[in-house]
Amino acid sequence: MKPQRILFAFVFVLTVLVPTQAQQVQTSPKPNPQIEKILSEISPANIEATIRKLASFGTRHTLSSQDDPVRGIGAARKWIREEFDHYSKESGGRLIISEDDFIQPAAGRVPQPTRLISIVATLPGKQAESKDRLYVVSGHYDSCVCSQSMTDATSDAPGASDDASGTAAVMEMARVMSKYEFDATIVFMTVPGEEQGRHPAP
């Protein structure tokens, strides 16, 4: 995901969640101060550091090691969870972290039963009549050597653009937006299994 696309993703999500002055008053639109403030807190350096960190796990293939401390999808998932936990502390606990954990039966590109764990960060809405309305922002943190084999779980597959960049965008949104209140509930998800055609349901 290119920097311009990451910025566009932020702007799109914010314009959906934060009413603009054009929506409030039928006059010429003016910049929304809250949107401008949130956008000013986006850190390109954080996004780049997250992409580099995710690429450093060698491979994040869905079928790669679940328990190696430095390589594979398990190590990447553990790091993502730790980052989300840190964001939660910074938000005073308003960002609620959970895991959607299940066993995917053998099927298609999953030759054996495989544990899939999505990391879910939920920012509850503040408005009673809107808090049950959900906006889900997600990126997949798995990777693959797709040009060689969809089931090669050992070769290096740093996956910086596919999809460490998308995961980094989701994580940066969670970091920044969890410091603010919104009427509706926002769910930030990082999911495995995309390269295997297995999107875990939220």
N, C-alpha and C positions, 0 to 999 in steps of 0.2 A: 504494500500500500504506500503510494507516494505521499510526501508531506502535505501536498495540496489536498489530496483525498482525505487524509486524516483530519485536516482542518475543516474540510467540508462536512465530515461526519459529525464533528463537534457542533458546528453551526446548525446543521439540520436537526440534531437532537434537541438543542437548546431552543430553537424557534418553535418546535412542537410543544415543549414543556413550559416555556415562559411566554405568557401573553405579550404580544407586541403592542406598542401604542397605536398601531394601525388597527388592531383588533379591538382595542378599547374605545377608540374614538375614530370615527370615520373621517379622518383628515389625512394629510400626507404623512407617510411613515417616518418615525424618528428612531434613532438608535435606542435600544433598551439598555439602560445602565447596568442592570443585573447581568444581561448576556455579555456586555462588554467587559464587565469585571471578571466573570468566569473565564471568558476567553483569554484575558490577560494573564491568568494563572496557569495556562497550559504551558508545559515546559518541553520544548523540542529536545532538550538534553536528556530529560527523563525518558521520553519515548525512545530515543536512540539507545540509551543505556539498557532499557528493557529488551529491545530487539537484540542487542548484542549478547545480553545475558541468556536469553532463550536460545540463541544460535550456539552458545557455548556448551550446551548439553550434548552436542555431537549429533544425536538424532532424537526426535520426539515422536518416532513412529508409534502408533497405537499398540503394536505388538512388541515393542521394545521393553527393556527391563523396567519393572515396577518398583524394584527395591535397591538398585544401584544408587549410591549416594551422589554420584557426580555425572552420570550419563544415562540418558534414556527418558522416557515419558514420566516415570515416577519421580525422578529428581526434579524435572521441570515443574511438575504439578505441585510438589512440596514447596518449591520456591514461590510459585504463584500464590499458593495459599498463605504463605508467610507474609507476602506483600499485601494481600487483601486484609489480613489480620492487622497489619500495621496501619492501613488506611482506616480501619474500623476504630482503632484506638485514637487516631487523630481526629475522628469525627465525634468522639465522645460516646462511641458504641452505637451510634445511629445506623451505621452500615452493618447489616447483619450477614455474617458469613456462614455458608453451609456447603455441603457436598451432596451431589446427586450421584450415588454410587450403585452400580448394578453390574451383573454379568451378562455380557452379550453372547448369546449362543453362536456356535459356528454357523456361518452363512456367508456366501459370496467371498469377499476379500478378507474375511475373518476365519482362518482355517481351524482355529480351536477356540473354545469358550474363553472370553477375554474380559477382564475387569475394566470398565469404563467409569471414569469419575470426572464429572463437571464441577468446577468451582463456581459457586453462585454467591454474589454479593447483592443483597437487597436493601434498597433505600426506601423505607416506607413513606407513603404520601402523608401529608399533614392535614389534608382537607377530608372531613368525614365522608362527604358525598363523592369524592374522587379517589380515595385511597385504594379502592378495589380495582381501579383502572390501571393496567400494567403496561409499561413500556419496556421491552426487552432489547438490550444491546449486547450482541455476542460476537465472539471471534473464536476460531478453533486453534488450539495450541499444539495439535499433532502436526507431524510433517512426514514426508516420504521421498524416496528416490523414485519419483513417479515415472521417469523416462526409462527406468530399468525394470523395476518390479514393484507392484503395489503391496507385496507382502515381505519385502526386504527390510527386516527390522534391525539389522546390524550395521549396514553401511552408513557413512556420514550423510545426514540429511538436515543441515542447519535450518533450512526453511525460514530465512530472514523475511522474505516478502510473502511467503505462503506458509503459515499465516502469523509469524511472529509480529509482523507489523499490525495486523488487525487486533491481535491479542494485546499488544502494547497500547493501541488506541483505546480499547475497552478499559484497560487498567488505569490509564491516565484520566479517562472520564470518571471512573469510580473515585480516584484519588481526589480530584478537584471538586466534583459535584456533590460528594458526600458531606462537604462542609456547608452545603446550602440546603434549604427546604424547598420542596416542590409539592404541589397539590396532589398529583398522582404518584403511584409507586413506580420506581425504576429498578429493573433487575439487570445487573451487569453479569454476564456469563462468559466463562472460558470453557470450551468443550473439546473433548477428544473425538476420535472416530470419524472425522469428516472425510479424510482421505480413503477410509474404508466404506464410505457411504452410510455411516451409522451416526446420525445426529441424535444425541440423547435428548429426550424431551425435558423441558423445564418443569 
